[in-house]
Amino acid sequence: KEVMNKRLPPMHPGEVLREEFLVPLKLSAGALARKMDVPRTRIERIAEEKTGITADTALRLSKALGTTPQLWLNLQTDYDLETALRALGKKLAKIEPVAEVAS
């Protein structure tokens, strides 16, 4: 039963790139990098979940893969927020609001 309570790690944008684009399209990191005019290592590091998506990369990925830059940036933001939330843990709950917002 304890296993049921464990949350999956947040999904890195590289997992989406790899599993939803590179693998199904039989596209190598090098081939995609050439289309995007970026170093092969940039795509490899993203696909290996070692680095994140920048605005520059999001624009290039969207053009090359027919998506929107927002897709890639939203995936990155979601990943960053979930990672930070898990790292902060109970410390976040201890923060009191500075003041009530006037309605």
C-alpha positions as CSV (number, residue, x, y, z in Angstrom):
1,K,0.0,0.0,0.0
2,E,2.9,2.4,0.7
3,V,3.9,2.3,-3.0
4,M,0.5,3.7,-3.9
5,N,1.3,6.9,-2.0
6,K,4.6,7.6,-3.7
7,R,4.3,10.2,-6.4
8,L,5.9,9.8,-9.8
9,P,8.8,12.2,-10.4
10,P,7.8,15.3,-12.4
11,M,7.9,14.8,-16.1
12,H,10.9,16.5,-17.8
13,P,10.3,18.1,-21.2
14,G,13.1,15.9,-22.5
15,E,10.9,12.8,-21.9
16,V,8.2,14.4,-24.0
17,L,10.7,15.3,-26.7
18,R,12.1,11.7,-26.7
19,E,8.9,9.7,-26.3
20,E,6.4,11.8,-28.3
21,F,8.7,13.0,-31.1
22,L,12.2,11.5,-31.5
23,V,11.1,7.8,-31.1
24,P,7.9,7.8,-33.1
25,L,9.4,9.9,-35.9
26,K,12.5,7.7,-35.9
27,L,14.5,11.0,-35.6
28,S,17.9,11.2,-34.1
29,A,19.0,14.0,-31.9
30,G,21.6,14.9,-34.5
31,A,19.0,15.1,-37.3
32,L,16.7,17.3,-35.3
33,A,19.6,19.5,-34.2
34,R,20.6,20.0,-37.9
35,K,17.0,21.0,-38.7
36,M,17.0,23.4,-35.8
37,D,20.6,24.8,-36.4
38,V,21.8,23.9,-32.9
39,P,24.6,21.7,-31.6
40,R,23.6,18.0,-31.4
41,T,24.6,18.0,-27.8
42,R,21.8,20.5,-26.9
43,I,19.1,18.0,-28.2
44,E,20.9,15.1,-26.6
45,R,21.1,16.7,-23.2
46,I,17.4,17.7,-23.3
47,A,16.4,14.2,-24.4
48,E,18.6,12.7,-21.6
49,E,16.8,15.0,-19.2
50,K,20.1,16.7,-18.2
51,T,19.2,20.2,-19.3
52,G,16.0,22.3,-19.7
53,I,14.2,24.1,-22.4
54,T,15.2,27.8,-23.0
55,A,13.0,30.3,-24.9
56,D,15.4,29.9,-27.8
57,T,15.1,26.1,-27.9
58,A,11.3,26.3,-27.5
59,L,11.0,28.5,-30.5
60,R,13.3,26.2,-32.6
61,L,11.5,23.0,-31.4
62,S,8.1,24.5,-32.2
63,K,9.2,25.4,-35.7
64,A,10.9,22.1,-36.4
65,L,8.1,19.9,-34.8
66,G,5.0,21.8,-35.7
67,T,4.1,22.6,-32.1
68,T,3.9,25.9,-30.2
69,P,6.8,27.4,-28.2
70,Q,4.3,27.6,-25.2
71,L,4.1,23.8,-25.2
72,W,7.8,23.5,-24.5
73,L,8.0,26.4,-22.0
74,N,4.9,25.2,-20.2
75,L,6.4,21.7,-19.8
76,Q,9.6,23.3,-18.5
77,T,7.8,25.6,-16.1
78,D,5.6,22.7,-14.8
79,Y,8.7,20.6,-14.3
80,D,10.6,23.4,-12.5
81,L,7.7,24.3,-10.2
82,E,7.0,20.7,-9.2
83,T,10.7,20.1,-8.6
84,A,11.0,23.2,-6.4
85,L,7.8,22.4,-4.6
86,R,9.1,19.0,-3.6
87,A,12.5,20.5,-2.6
88,L,10.9,23.1,-0.4
89,G,8.5,20.7,1.3
90,K,7.2,21.8,4.6
91,K,9.2,25.1,4.5
92,L,6.7,26.5,2.1
93,A,3.8,25.9,4.5
94,K,5.5,27.9,7.2
95,I,5.6,31.1,5.0
96,E,3.0,33.6,6.1
97,P,1.5,36.1,3.6
98,V,2.9,39.6,4.1
99,A,-0.6,41.2,4.0
100,E,-4.1,40.4,2.9
101,V,-4.9,41.6,-0.6
102,A,-7.7,44.2,-0.5
103,S,-10.7,43.1,-2.5
